[in-house]
Amino acid sequence: MSVVVVGLNHRTASVAVRERLAFAEATITPALQRMRQAGLATEAVILSTCNRVELYAATDREPAAALAALRQFLFASHDFQEPLNEELYAHAEPQSLEHLFRVASGLDSMVLGETEILGQMKKAYDLALQAGHTGRFLNKAFQRAFNIAKFIRTETNIQRGNVSVGSVAVDLAERIFSSLAERTVMVIGAGDTSEKTARSLLSRGAKGLVVTNRSFDRAAALAAELGGRAVPFDNWAGEFAHIDIIISSTSAPNYVLDRARLEPLLKRRKLQPLLLIDIAVPRDIDPEINLLDDVFLYNIDDLQAIAADALRQRQEEIARCETIIREKVKGLLNHAPPNAVSRSKLAYGS
């Protein structure tokens, strides 16, 4: 039994590709069931975020065959028939475990050292665990990954500077407007990423906050917590004349805002700049909107350039973190009791 991983992320594939291969949360448990029923994995976890889609599996199959089968499963799950080569990566042990630990520690993130991915990974693991799709191999691997992520956060300076997509989005807003003091922000979608982004905006002096979500109760709860105002999802366009910045992060399968809907709303703004930050995958905002005057649209991939500033601050810590991860993986794979009969050392260890 060994652990393998197949996936793609913001470094290897564009958002246009990632959004087509992303798993909606409601589809993950059925997909895990199909993986195991088809014999592709004895244990499985699917991690699907705005920046990555990854299939982790514990399997008895020969690694090359297992990786090829997982690749085909990923494509078939989304009826994806276009050829992909460099966009996908595939790892067997020990590289699969090194990759898992790097992801959990924020070393493979768009914003180096960010902590949001750890929460997303814990959620993905718990979803698989509660549905009975993990066992001693992936349980051991993921729990060790979480421990190593904590160790790296406390023992290195990898988190110096901006550490979240939300904080990078705020930096972008300040580049456009120079100051947030007189700006009103609308958050579309009341999920975790939206909440963190809203908090960052308010901490930097945003004047007002409007929250909208398909579930009005969730919008109202977030608005109340942050001192903002909630509006029904069907009515948010009526706020447009007073909004300077829109942060959109929903799980909608199609565009929430397209050019045909936005263009007439711009007339109410009297040539005032509008910043749109689309941090959803699939994307919430039609890229054609960027062609309109006085509109600045940035998607999750565009934030990579801003994240590079924080990357330079943390570059010196990367080698140290990589050394820690290699040592931890080596220790995990080599630590087996004398009478072990399993071929996989991952089942054992401290």
C-alpha positions in Angstrom: 0.0 0.0 0.0 1.3 3.4 -0.9 0.1 7.0 -1.2 -0.1 8.7 -4.6 -1.4 12.1 -5.8 -2.6 13.5 -9.1 -3.5 17.2 -9.5 -3.1 20.6 -11.0 -2.7 24.0 -9.4 -2.3 27.7 -10.1 1.4 27.2 -11.1 0.7 24.5 -13.7 -2.8 25.4 -15.1 -4.7 28.5 -15.8 -8.0 29.3 -14.0 -9.8 28.5 -17.3 -8.6 24.9 -16.9 -8.9 24.6 -13.1 -12.5 25.7 -13.1 -13.4 23.0 -15.6 -11.8 20.3 -13.4 -12.9 21.6 -10.0 -15.3 19.6 -7.8 -18.3 21.3 -6.3 -18.5 20.3 -2.6 -21.7 18.3 -3.1 -20.0 16.2 -5.7 -16.9 15.2 -3.7 -18.3 12.4 -1.6 -20.0 10.6 -4.6 -16.7 11.0 -6.5 -14.7 9.4 -3.6 -17.2 6.5 -3.6 -16.8 6.0 -7.3 -13.0 6.0 -7.0 -13.1 3.2 -4.4 -15.8 1.2 -6.1 -13.8 1.3 -9.3 -10.8 -0.1 -7.5 -8.7 3.1 -8.1 -8.1 3.6 -4.4 -8.5 1.8 -1.1 -8.6 5.2 0.6 -9.1 8.6 -1.0 -9.3 12.3 -0.4 -10.2 15.0 -2.9 -8.9 18.6 -2.3 -10.6 21.2 -4.6 -10.0 24.9 -4.0 -9.8 28.0 -6.1 -6.1 27.3 -6.7 -5.8 23.5 -6.9 -7.6 20.2 -7.6 -5.9 17.1 -6.2 -6.8 13.5 -5.8 -5.0 11.6 -3.0 -5.2 7.9 -2.9 -3.8 5.0 -0.9 -3.6 2.0 -3.2 -2.2 -1.5 -3.7 -1.8 -0.9 -7.4 1.6 -0.3 -9.1 2.2 3.4 -8.8 2.4 4.2 -12.5 -0.9 2.4 -13.2 -2.6 4.0 -10.3 -1.6 7.5 -11.3 -2.7 6.9 -14.9 -6.1 5.6 -13.7 -6.6 8.6 -11.4 -5.8 11.0 -14.2 -8.4 9.4 -16.4 -10.9 9.5 -13.5 -10.3 13.2 -13.1 -11.0 13.8 -16.7 -14.0 11.5 -16.9 -15.6 13.1 -13.8 -15.8 16.4 -15.7 -16.2 15.1 -19.3 -12.9 16.8 -20.1 -11.5 15.5 -23.4 -8.8 18.0 -24.2 -5.2 16.9 -24.0 -3.3 18.0 -20.9 0.4 17.4 -20.3 2.4 19.8 -18.2 -0.7 21.1 -16.5 -1.0 17.9 -14.5 1.4 16.5 -11.9 1.5 13.0 -10.6 3.6 11.8 -7.6 4.2 8.4 -5.9 6.1 8.0 -2.6 8.1 9.7 -1.3 7.3 12.7 -3.5 3.6 12.3 -2.9 4.1 12.8 0.8 6.5 15.6 0.3 3.9 17.3 -1.9 1.2 16.8 0.7 3.3 18.3 3.5 4.3 21.2 1.2 0.7 22.0 0.4 -0.4 21.8 4.1 2.5 24.1 5.1 1.6 26.8 2.5 4.8 26.2 0.5 2.9 25.4 -2.7 0.4 28.2 -2.4 0.0 31.4 -4.5 0.8 33.4 -1.4 3.8 31.5 0.1 3.1 30.5 3.7 -0.6 31.3 3.8 -2.8 29.4 6.2 -6.1 29.3 4.3 -5.0 26.1 2.5 -4.5 24.3 5.8 -8.1 24.9 6.7 -9.3 23.8 3.3 -7.2 20.7 3.5 -8.6 19.8 7.0 -12.1 20.3 5.6 -11.4 18.0 2.6 -9.8 15.4 4.9 -12.7 15.5 7.4 -15.2 15.2 4.6 -13.5 12.0 3.4 -13.0 10.7 7.0 -16.6 11.2 8.0 -17.8 9.4 4.9 -15.6 6.4 5.6 -13.2 6.9 2.7 -10.0 7.1 4.6 -8.1 4.6 6.7 -4.8 4.2 8.5 -2.7 5.2 5.6 -4.3 8.5 4.6 -5.2 9.2 8.2 -1.5 8.9 9.2 -0.4 11.0 6.2 -2.8 13.9 6.6 -2.5 14.0 10.4 1.3 14.2 10.1 0.9 16.9 7.4 -1.2 19.0 9.8 1.4 18.6 12.5 4.3 19.6 10.2 2.4 22.6 9.0 2.1 23.8 12.6 5.7 23.1 13.2 6.8 25.1 10.2 4.6 28.1 11.1 6.0 28.3 14.6 9.7 27.4 13.8 10.3 29.5 10.6 9.5 32.9 9.3 7.7 31.6 6.2 4.5 33.6 7.2 6.3 37.0 7.2 4.3 39.5 5.1 0.9 38.9 3.6 -0.4 35.4 4.3 -3.8 35.1 2.6 -5.6 35.7 -0.6 -7.8 38.2 1.2 -4.9 40.4 2.3 -3.4 40.3 -1.2 -6.8 41.4 -2.6 -6.7 44.4 -0.1 -3.3 45.4 -1.3 -4.6 45.4 -4.8 -7.5 47.6 -3.8 -5.1 50.1 -2.2 -3.0 50.2 -5.4 -6.1 51.2 -7.4 -7.6 53.7 -4.9 -4.5 54.6 -2.8 -6.8 54.6 0.3 -9.8 52.6 1.4 -11.0 55.3 3.8 -13.8 56.6 1.5 -14.6 53.3 -0.3 -17.6 51.1 0.0 -17.1 47.4 -0.5 -19.6 44.7 -1.6 -18.9 41.1 -0.9 -20.7 38.6 -3.1 -20.8 35.2 -1.3 -20.6 34.7 2.4 -18.1 31.9 2.6 -14.8 31.7 4.5 -12.7 33.5 1.9 -15.3 36.3 1.6 -15.3 36.7 5.4 -11.6 36.9 5.6 -11.4 39.4 2.7 -14.1 41.6 4.3 -12.3 41.6 7.6 -9.1 42.7 5.8 -10.8 45.5 4.0 -12.4 46.8 7.1 -9.1 46.6 9.1 -7.6 48.9 6.4 -10.3 51.5 6.8 -13.1 50.7 4.3 -16.0 53.1 4.9 -18.8 50.7 4.4 -19.6 47.0 3.7 -22.5 45.5 1.9 -22.9 41.7 1.9 -25.0 39.6 -0.5 -25.4 35.9 -0.8 -28.0 33.5 -2.2 -28.8 32.5 1.4 -29.9 35.9 2.9 -29.5 34.5 6.4 -25.8 33.9 5.9 -25.4 37.3 4.4 -27.2 38.9 7.3 -25.2 37.0 9.9 -21.9 38.0 8.3 -23.0 41.6 7.9 -24.0 41.8 11.5 -20.8 40.3 12.7 -18.7 42.8 10.7 -20.9 45.9 11.2 -22.0 45.9 7.5 -25.4 45.7 5.8 -27.0 42.7 4.0 -29.0 42.9 0.8 -30.9 40.1 -0.9 -29.0 38.5 -3.7 -31.6 39.4 -6.4 -31.4 43.1 -5.4 -27.6 43.7 -5.1 -27.5 45.5 -8.5 -29.5 48.3 -6.9 -26.5 49.1 -4.7 -24.2 49.6 -7.6 -24.1 53.4 -7.7 -22.5 53.5 -4.3 -20.0 50.5 -4.6 -16.3 51.0 -5.3 -15.0 47.5 -4.8 -16.6 44.1 -5.4 -15.1 40.9 -4.0 -16.9 37.9 -5.5 -16.4 34.4 -4.2 -19.5 32.2 -4.7 -19.9 28.6 -5.8 -22.1 29.5 -8.7 -21.6 27.3 -11.8 -22.0 30.2 -14.2 -21.1 33.9 -14.2 -22.8 36.0 -11.5 -21.9 39.2 -13.4 -21.4 39.5 -17.2 -20.9 42.4 -19.5 -24.6 42.6 -20.6 -25.7 43.1 -17.0 -22.8 45.4 -15.9 -22.7 47.8 -18.8 -26.1 49.6 -18.1 -25.3 49.7 -14.4 -22.1 51.7 -15.1 -24.1 54.7 -16.2 -25.2 55.2 -12.6 -21.5 55.6 -11.5 -20.7 58.7 -13.5 -17.2 57.5 -14.6 -16.1 56.5 -11.1 -13.6 53.6 -11.1 -14.9 50.2 -10.2 -12.6 47.4 -8.9 -13.8 43.8 -9.3 -11.8 41.0 -7.7 -13.0 37.6 -8.7 -11.6 35.0 -6.3 -14.0 32.2 -7.3 -13.4 29.0 -9.2 -15.3 28.6 -11.4 -15.1 32.4 -12.1 -18.0 34.6 -11.0 -17.3 37.4 -13.4 -17.1 37.4 -17.2 -13.6 38.3 -18.4 -15.1 40.5 -21.1 -16.0 43.0 -18.4 -12.3 44.0 -18.4 -12.9 45.7 -21.8 -15.3 48.3 -20.3 -14.0 51.8 -19.4 -13.2 52.6 -15.7 -13.5 48.9 -14.7 -10.6 47.0 -13.3 -11.1 43.2 -13.1 -8.7 40.8 -11.5 -9.2 37.1 -11.1 -7.4 34.6 -8.8 -4.5 34.2 -11.3 -4.0 37.9 -11.5 -3.2 38.0 -7.8 -0.1 36.0 -8.4 1.9 39.1 -9.4 1.0 40.7 -6.1 1.9 37.6 -4.2 5.4 37.8 -5.7 6.1 40.7 -3.4 5.5 38.6 -0.3 7.4 35.7 -2.0 10.6 37.7 -2.1 10.3 38.4 1.6 10.0 34.7 2.4 12.4 33.3 -0.1 15.2 32.8 2.4 12.9 30.5 4.5 12.0 28.1 1.7 15.2 26.0 1.8 14.8 25.6 5.5 11.2 24.5 5.2 12.0 22.1 2.4 14.7 20.5 4.5 12.3 20.0 7.4 9.7 18.3 5.1 12.2 15.9 3.5 13.5 14.9 7.0 9.9 14.4 8.2 9.0 12.3 5.2 12.1 10.2 5.5 11.4 9.6 9.2 7.8 8.7 8.5 8.7 6.1 5.8 11.6 4.6 7.7 10.0 4.2 11.1 8.5 0.7 11.2 8.4 -1.8 14.1 10.7 -4.8 13.8 7.9 -7.3 13.1 6.1 -5.2 10.5 4.7 -7.4 7.7 3.1 -4.6 5.7 5.1 -3.3 2.8 4.0 0.3 3.5 5.9 1.9 6.3 3.4 4.8 6.4 1.0 2.7 8.5 3.5 2.9 11.4 5.5 5.5 13.1 5.1 8.1 15.8 
